[in-house]
Amino acid sequence: MKDRRLVLSDLKILTRLRLADDLRCSPGALAKAAWLTPGSVTNRLGHLEGLGYVRRLPAETDRRGVIVELTKEGRAAWDVLVGTHGRDEAEVASVLSARDLHRLNDLLRVLITGFARD
């Protein structure tokens, strides 16, 4: 039986592909997006390919290279994962009042801009 579990780097890879205009990306760009080494991204792509979420195709410009494409199944899986995550976040935030949500957004903005300066 196939291990169908996904790890965070898998979601980062699927997200990078989903946000690409043509749903394709080089393994190097995927490694960078997921903060993985080339060997690790190859391993994760093998797992995702085994699940039917991605396929590796020969690169058009370099016969030694490959390009990774998000499949229809991969796109559907990403849509479910992101939708589920969004509902989970909404449930967590539902315990906060409108005032508390506003304060939380302000604090998160401070954190994000603080990291952006570094």
KEKOLZA-298727 format. One record per atom (N, C-alpha, C, O, CB): x, y, z; residue number from 1; atom name. Coordinates in steps of 0.001 Angstrom, whole numbers, padded with zeros to 6 digits. Glycine has a CB too. Example, Ala and Ser with C-alpha at 12.3 -4.5 7.8 and 13.67 -1.06 7.14 Angstrom:
<vexdos>
013190 -005690 007800 1 N
012300 -004500 007800 1 CA
013200 -003300 007800 1 C
014236 -003319 008465 1 O
011308 -004473 009046 1 CB
012850 -002250 007080 2 N
013670 -001060 007140 2 CA
012900 000030 007870 2 C
013409 001138 008039 2 O
014084 -000598 005725 2 CB
</vexdos>
This chain:
<vexdos>
000846 -001190 000000 1 N
000000 000000 000000 1 CA
000888 001249 000000 1 C
001860 001326 000751 1 O
-000961 000001 001231 1 CB
000550 002212 -000838 2 N
001306 003456 -000953 2 CA
001114 004328 000279 2 C
000017 004418 000831 2 O
000888 004223 -002208 2 CB
002202 004968 000701 3 N
002117 005962 001762 3 CA
001556 007231 001143 3 C
002221 007862 000322 3 O
003516 006219 002437 3 CB
000364 007609 001514 4 N
-000315 008760 000915 4 CA
-000108 010038 001722 4 C
-000638 011092 001369 4 O
-001800 008477 000784 4 CB
000670 009943 002816 5 N
000901 011130 003642 5 CA
001760 012148 002902 5 C
002643 011800 002118 5 O
001569 010742 004968 5 CB
001474 013398 003174 6 N
002257 014491 002614 6 CA
002948 015219 003753 6 C
002390 015368 004840 6 O
001365 015463 001789 6 CB
004153 015664 003497 7 N
004890 016480 004460 7 CA
004862 017923 003976 7 C
004432 018201 002856 7 O
006365 015970 004635 7 CB
005322 018841 004825 8 N
005263 020261 004487 8 CA
005965 020575 003168 8 C
005473 021384 002381 8 O
005879 021082 005601 8 CB
007104 019945 002924 9 N
007807 020222 001664 9 CA
006985 019779 000456 9 C
007091 020387 -000609 9 O
009170 019521 001651 9 CB
006175 018739 000596 10 N
005290 018320 -000498 10 CA
004275 019422 -000805 10 C
004015 019733 -001967 10 O
004559 016996 -000136 10 CB
003710 020002 000240 11 N
002737 021077 000038 11 CA
003406 022290 -000601 11 C
002803 022954 -001444 11 O
002079 021472 001375 11 CB
004643 022588 -000210 12 N
005362 023710 -000808 12 CA
005610 023455 -002299 12 C
005489 024367 -003117 12 O
006699 023948 -000072 12 CB
005953 022230 -002642 13 N
006173 021872 -004052 13 CA
004873 022000 -004837 13 C
004846 022605 -005908 13 O
006733 020432 -004174 13 CB
003801 021431 -004306 14 N
002508 021506 -004988 14 CA
002051 022957 -005128 14 C
001494 023339 -006158 14 O
001450 020688 -004226 14 CB
002286 023763 -004096 15 N
001893 025169 -004148 15 CA
002676 025917 -005218 15 C
002097 026694 -005977 15 O
002100 025834 -002786 15 CB
003968 025694 -005287 16 N
004797 026361 -006301 16 CA
004316 026008 -007705 16 C
004240 026867 -008583 16 O
006283 025969 -006134 16 CB
003992 024731 -007903 17 N
003479 024298 -009202 17 CA
002097 024890 -009480 17 C
001818 025323 -010598 17 O
003417 022770 -009264 17 CB
001243 024906 -008471 18 N
-000130 025405 -008648 18 CA
-000140 026887 -008996 18 C
-001012 027353 -009729 18 O
-000957 025164 -007378 18 CB
000830 027624 -008469 19 N
000878 029064 -008722 19 CA
001630 029430 -010002 19 C
001608 030588 -010420 19 O
001519 029760 -007552 19 CB
002290 028463 -010623 20 N
002986 028704 -011885 20 CA
001951 028875 -013001 20 C
000937 028177 -013027 20 O
003971 027535 -012212 20 CB
002211 029791 -013906 21 N
001257 030072 -014991 21 CA
000872 028824 -015772 21 C
-000300 028632 -016095 21 O
001841 031096 -015941 21 CB
001848 027975 -016076 22 N
001571 026780 -016873 22 CA
001583 025497 -016049 22 C
001620 024400 -016605 22 O
002577 026667 -017985 22 CB
001550 025634 -014714 23 N
001561 024503 -013778 23 CA
002826 023649 -013914 23 C
002815 022461 -013595 23 O
000329 023631 -014001 23 CB
003910 024260 -014389 24 N
005187 023563 -014586 24 CA
006315 024349 -013926 24 C
006245 025568 -013767 24 O
005479 023362 -016097 24 CB
007354 023611 -013550 25 N
008488 024252 -012907 25 CA
009697 023332 -012991 25 C
009552 022118 -013134 25 O
008165 024604 -011436 25 CB
010877 023905 -012904 26 N
012092 023093 -012889 26 CA
012287 022498 -011498 26 C
011837 023084 -010514 26 O
013330 023935 -013304 26 CB
012944 021356 -011400 27 N
013244 020787 -010083 27 CA
014059 021751 -009210 27 C
013873 021786 -007994 27 O
014002 019470 -010246 27 CB
014948 022522 -009815 28 N
015739 023486 -009052 28 CA
014883 024556 -008395 28 C
015099 024903 -007234 28 O
016757 024137 -009948 28 CB
013911 025082 -009137 29 N
013009 026089 -008580 29 CA
012139 025479 -007482 29 C
011826 026143 -006493 29 O
012124 026697 -009688 29 CB
011749 024218 -007656 30 N
010950 023544 -006625 30 CA
011775 023313 -005368 30 C
011272 023457 -004254 30 O
010404 022204 -007152 30 CB
013039 022956 -005546 31 N
013928 022759 -004399 31 CA
014060 024066 -003617 31 C
014006 024077 -002388 31 O
015326 022257 -004862 31 CB
014231 025153 -004343 32 N
014367 026463 -003696 32 CA
013076 026825 -002958 32 C
013131 027295 -001821 32 O
014716 027556 -004741 32 CB
011930 026615 -003579 33 N
010645 026961 -002969 33 CA
010385 026154 -001706 33 C
009784 026657 -000757 33 O
009514 026739 -003962 33 CB
010837 024901 -001690 34 N
010597 024016 -000547 34 CA
011779 023961 000410 34 C
011735 023242 001408 34 O
010279 022621 -001033 34 CB
012837 024717 000116 35 N
014053 024740 000931 35 CA
014642 023344 001051 35 C
014967 022887 002147 35 O
013761 025313 002326 35 CB
014777 022673 -000085 36 N
015312 021310 -000126 36 CA
016586 021270 -000957 36 C
016819 022128 -001809 36 O
014268 020328 -000700 36 CB
017405 020260 -000693 37 N
018568 019997 -001535 37 CA
018084 019327 -002816 37 C
016972 018800 -002850 37 O
019622 019104 -000794 37 CB
018896 019339 -003866 38 N
018488 018655 -005101 38 CA
018139 017182 -004877 38 C
017173 016681 -005453 38 O
019594 018758 -006134 38 CB
018910 016492 -004051 39 N
018608 015083 -003777 39 CA
017297 014895 -003039 39 C
016548 013957 -003309 39 O
019721 014463 -002978 39 CB
017025 015801 -002100 40 N
015771 015709 -001343 40 CA
014569 016008 -002217 40 C
013533 015357 -002086 40 O
015795 016664 -000157 40 CB
014689 016986 -003109 41 N
013558 017298 -003975 41 CA
013290 016138 -004929 41 C
012137 015857 -005258 41 O
013820 018597 -004765 41 CB
014347 015466 -005370 42 N
014163 014290 -006230 42 CA
013356 013221 -005489 42 C
012472 012588 -006067 42 O
015537 013717 -006680 42 CB
013667 013027 -004216 43 N
012939 012054 -003396 43 CA
011474 012452 -003244 43 C
010584 011617 -003404 43 O
013595 011921 -002012 43 CB
011219 013720 -002936 44 N
009847 014185 -002762 44 CA
009074 014107 -004077 44 C
007896 013748 -004083 44 O
009833 015621 -002223 44 CB
009727 014440 -005189 45 N
009055 014345 -006485 45 CA
008698 012895 -006803 45 C
007642 012627 -007375 45 O
009944 014929 -007597 45 CB
009567 011964 -006436 46 N
009250 010548 -006631 46 CA
008008 010145 -005864 46 C
007160 009414 -006375 46 O
010420 009678 -006206 46 CB
007905 010626 -004631 47 N
006719 010336 -003811 47 CA
005465 010939 -004444 47 C
004446 010263 -004585 47 O
006905 010882 -002374 47 CB
005549 012219 -004825 48 N
004391 012889 -005428 48 CA
004018 012284 -006775 48 C
002841 012214 -007127 48 O
004672 014375 -005596 48 CB
005023 011849 -007524 49 N
004756 011198 -008805 49 CA
004069 009852 -008571 49 C
003170 009473 -009322 49 O
006069 011006 -009608 49 CB
004488 009140 -007542 50 N
003846 007870 -007202 50 CA
002385 008030 -006817 50 C
001576 007127 -007033 50 O
004589 007207 -006077 50 CB
002048 009179 -006247 51 N
000656 009472 -005900 51 CA
-000141 009973 -007098 51 C
-001364 010092 -007029 51 O
000601 010500 -004785 51 CB
000551 010267 -008195 52 N
-000120 010782 -009390 52 CA
-000319 012286 -009373 52 C
-001078 012813 -010185 52 O
-001448 010116 -009550 52 CB
000355 012998 -008454 53 N
000160 014437 -008322 53 CA
001051 015250 -009257 53 C
000701 016374 -009618 53 O
000415 014852 -006904 53 CB
002183 014703 -009648 54 N
003082 015384 -010575 54 CA
003582 014379 -011602 54 C
003495 013166 -011409 54 O
004273 016044 -009821 54 CB
004106 014915 -012698 55 N
004797 014071 -013669 55 CA
006042 014817 -014122 55 C
006047 016042 -014244 55 O
003872 013709 -014888 55 CB
007088 014055 -014367 56 N
008337 014630 -014857 56 CA
008395 014427 -016365 56 C
008200 013321 -016870 56 O
009579 013986 -014153 56 CB
008665 015511 -017065 57 N
008719 015498 -018517 57 CA
010104 015936 -018972 57 C
010781 016675 -018257 57 O
007627 016411 -019121 57 CB
010534 015494 -020145 58 N
011822 015975 -020653 58 CA
011766 017484 -020903 58 C
010780 018005 -021425 58 O
012206 015227 -021955 58 CB
012833 018165 -020525 59 N
012908 019608 -020780 59 CA
013048 019836 -022279 59 C
013776 019111 -022957 59 O
014100 020258 -020008 59 CB
012365 020823 -022785 60 N
012398 021105 -024222 60 CA
013737 021675 -024665 60 C
014161 021456 -025800 60 O
011288 022069 -024590 60 CB
014401 022403 -023782 61 N
015635 023092 -024165 61 CA
016910 022333 -023810 61 C
017985 022683 -024296 61 O
015674 024434 -023518 61 CB
016811 021300 -022971 62 N
017995 020564 -022517 62 CA
017636 019090 -022410 62 C
016851 018706 -021544 62 O
018517 021111 -021146 62 CB
018189 018280 -023260 63 N
017792 016857 -023274 63 CA
018158 016124 -021997 63 C
017619 015051 -021727 63 O
018434 016153 -024445 63 CB
019072 016687 -021202 64 N
019427 016067 -019920 64 CA
018492 016498 -018804 64 C
018429 015841 -017764 64 O
020860 016413 -019547 64 CB
017768 017584 -019001 65 N
016933 018155 -017950 65 CA
015513 017635 -017948 65 C
015066 016980 -018889 65 O
016908 019630 -018081 65 CB
014818 017939 -016875 66 N
013400 017596 -016759 66 CA
012636 018833 -016298 66 C
013201 019782 -015754 66 O
013183 016403 -015767 66 CB
011361 018782 -016533 67 N
010439 019803 -016040 67 CA
009348 019040 -015290 67 C
008952 017946 -015692 67 O
009839 020707 -017225 67 CB
008879 019621 -014217 68 N
007858 018961 -013401 68 CA
006531 019643 -013658 68 C
006437 020871 -013669 68 O
008220 019002 -011883 68 CB
005507 018833 -013864 69 N
004172 019354 -014172 69 CA
003174 018851 -013143 69 C
003186 017677 -012773 69 O
003732 018941 -015597 69 CB
002316 019742 -012687 70 N
001231 019373 -011790 70 CA
000142 018684 -012603 70 C
-000290 019207 -013631 70 O
000668 020618 -011042 70 CB
-000302 017517 -012153 71 N
-001351 016779 -012861 71 CA
-002732 017266 -012405 71 C
-002854 018035 -011452 71 O
-001205 015247 -012619 71 CB
-003737 016808 -013092 72 N
-005124 017110 -012706 72 CA
-005375 016618 -011286 72 C
-006015 017311 -010494 72 O
-006135 016456 -013697 72 CB
-004881 015432 -010959 73 N
-005039 014870 -009614 73 CA
-004298 015708 -008572 73 C
-004786 015899 -007458 73 O
-004531 013421 -009578 73 CB
-003117 016206 -008943 74 N
-002346 017055 -008048 74 CA
-003038 018376 -007773 74 C
-003037 018873 -006647 74 O
-000982 017307 -008625 74 CB
-003626 018935 -008812 75 N
-004360 020193 -008653 75 CA
-005560 019994 -007737 75 C
-005824 020826 -006869 75 O
-004818 020735 -010025 75 CB
-006285 018901 -007922 76 N
-007450 018607 -007073 76 CA
-007011 018390 -005623 76 C
-007666 018869 -004697 76 O
-008207 017355 -007597 76 CB
-005908 017672 -005425 77 N
-005402 017433 -004069 77 CA
-005005 018742 -003408 77 C
-005303 018960 -002234 77 O
-004203 016471 -004097 77 CB
-004322 019632 -004165 78 N
-003918 020923 -003622 78 CA
-005149 021739 -003232 78 C
-005176 022350 -002163 78 O
-003059 021696 -004642 78 CB
-006158 021752 -004086 79 N
-007384 022506 -003796 79 CA
-008033 022017 -002499 79 C
-008491 022826 -001692 79 O
-008382 022382 -004966 79 CB
-008073 020702 -002298 80 N
-008650 020129 -001068 80 CA
-007805 020517 000145 80 C
-008341 020944 001168 80 O
-008751 018581 -001177 80 CB
-006488 020367 000030 81 N
-005597 020688 001147 81 CA
-005706 022154 001560 81 C
-005814 022462 002747 81 O
-004153 020363 000776 81 CB
-005680 023042 000596 82 N
-005740 024470 000899 82 CA
-007119 024844 001449 82 C
-007223 025659 002366 82 O
-005421 025304 -000361 82 CB
-008166 024252 000895 83 N
-009512 024513 001406 83 CA
-009673 024034 002839 83 C
-010261 024729 003668 83 O
-010549 023843 000521 83 CB
-009157 022861 003128 84 N
-009221 022314 004489 84 CA
-008431 023190 005449 84 C
-008889 023482 006553 84 O
-008683 020868 004524 84 CB
-007250 023607 005027 85 N
-006422 024466 005862 85 CA
-007119 025798 006143 85 C
-007084 026297 007267 85 O
-005069 024709 005194 85 CB
-007741 026360 005132 86 N
-008470 027617 005304 86 CA
-009620 027472 006290 86 C
-009839 028352 007123 86 O
-009000 028106 003966 86 CB
-010353 026368 006202 87 N
-011452 026132 007150 87 CA
-010914 025955 008565 87 C
-011513 026439 009525 87 O
-012271 024892 006736 87 CB
-009779 025257 008696 88 N
-009168 025079 010019 88 CA
-008755 026421 010616 88 C
-008980 026672 011800 88 O
-007947 024147 009928 88 CB
-008152 027283 009798 89 N
-007753 028610 010276 89 CA
-008973 029433 010688 89 C
-008938 030136 011699 89 O
-006957 029353 009191 89 CB
-010036 029348 009917 90 N
-011247 030092 010252 90 CA
-011838 029597 011572 90 C
-012337 030390 012371 90 O
-012284 029966 009124 90 CB
-011779 028296 011794 91 N
-012297 027742 013047 91 CA
-011470 028225 014236 91 C
-012024 028589 015273 91 O
-012302 026203 012995 91 CB
-010150 028229 014086 92 N
-009278 028705 015159 92 CA
-009574 030179 015439 92 C
-009686 030578 016598 92 O
-007779 028506 014786 92 CB
-009698 030979 014399 93 N
-009928 032418 014555 93 CA
-011330 032730 015069 93 C
-011573 033832 015559 93 O
-009703 033126 013232 93 CB
-012243 031789 014967 94 N
-013632 032060 015354 94 CA
-013793 032319 016849 94 C
-014815 032860 017271 94 O
-014512 030900 014951 94 CB
-012807 031947 017650 95 N
-012908 032194 019091 95 CA
-012547 033636 019442 95 C
-012746 034062 020580 95 O
-012001 031231 019857 95 CB
-012024 034385 018484 96 N
-011619 035768 018726 96 CA
-012736 036733 018345 96 C
-013483 036501 017394 96 O
-010343 036099 017941 96 CB
-012833 037808 019098 97 N
-013789 038862 018755 97 CA
-013240 039632 017555 97 C
-012079 039470 017180 97 O
-014046 039822 019975 97 CB
-014080 040465 016964 98 N
-013638 041295 015834 98 CA
-012485 042199 016268 98 C
-011536 042402 015510 98 O
-014816 042148 015283 98 CB
-012563 042734 017469 99 N
-011490 043606 017987 99 CA
-010194 042817 018141 99 C
-009123 043298 017771 99 O
-011898 044232 019350 99 CB
-010293 041604 018687 100 N
-009102 040768 018866 100 CA
-008493 040369 017519 100 C
-007271 040329 017376 100 O
-009453 039511 019677 100 CB
-009336 040079 016545 101 N
-008831 039761 015203 101 CA
-008074 040933 014603 101 C
-007036 040751 013966 101 O
-009981 039361 014280 101 CB
-008591 042124 014806 102 N
-007923 043324 014298 102 CA
-006556 043488 014976 102 C
-005563 043785 014312 102 O
-008806 044585 014536 102 CB
-006511 043296 016277 103 N
-005244 043397 017006 103 CA
-004270 042323 016551 103 C
-003079 042592 016390 103 O
-005481 043285 018515 103 CB
-004770 041101 016342 104 N
-003913 040012 015863 104 CA
-003328 040350 014492 104 C
-002137 040148 014255 104 O
-004707 038690 015792 104 CB
-004157 040859 013603 105 N
-003668 041257 012271 105 CA
-002590 042330 012379 105 C
-001587 042282 011668 105 O
-004829 041770 011401 105 CB
-002799 043289 013264 106 N
-001793 044331 013458 106 CA
-000467 043733 013945 106 C
000599 044099 013451 106 O
-002301 045382 014461 106 CB
-000534 042827 014900 107 N
000681 042201 015435 107 CA
001376 041337 014386 107 C
002603 041339 014291 107 O
000343 041355 016664 107 CB
000607 040610 013615 108 N
001202 039785 012557 108 CA
001866 040655 011496 108 C
002916 040294 010964 108 O
000134 038888 011910 108 CB
001263 041791 011187 109 N
001849 042724 010232 109 CA
003203 043228 010744 109 C
004151 043351 009969 109 O
000891 043911 009977 109 CB
003295 043519 012053 110 N
004556 043951 012649 110 CA
005610 042855 012500 110 C
006755 043135 012145 110 O
004359 044314 014140 110 CB
005225 041613 012769 111 N
006162 040493 012621 111 CA
006645 040343 011183 111 C
007842 040202 010932 111 O
005507 039196 013081 111 CB
005719 040374 010257 112 N
006082 040165 008843 112 CA
006981 041287 008347 112 C
007983 041022 007682 112 O
004818 040076 007960 112 CB
006648 042517 008652 113 N
007494 043620 008193 113 CA
008833 043609 008901 113 C
009836 044027 008322 113 O
006798 044960 008414 113 CB
008875 043144 010135 114 N
010153 043026 010835 114 CA
011080 042022 010183 114 C
012284 042260 010089 114 O
009923 042637 012270 114 CB
010544 040917 009736 115 N
011368 039909 009040 115 CA
011768 040392 007658 115 C
012848 040053 007174 115 O
010611 038575 008926 115 CB
010922 041169 007020 116 N
011218 041652 005669 116 CA
012401 042614 005662 116 C
013083 042739 004644 116 O
009991 042335 005073 116 CB
012652 043283 006758 117 N
013755 044239 006838 117 CA
015107 043544 006918 117 C
016121 044139 006553 117 O
013574 045147 008040 117 CB
015149 042312 007381 118 N
016429 041606 007558 118 CA
017015 041097 006301 118 C
018085 040489 006320 118 O
016271 040484 008477 118 CB
</vexdos>
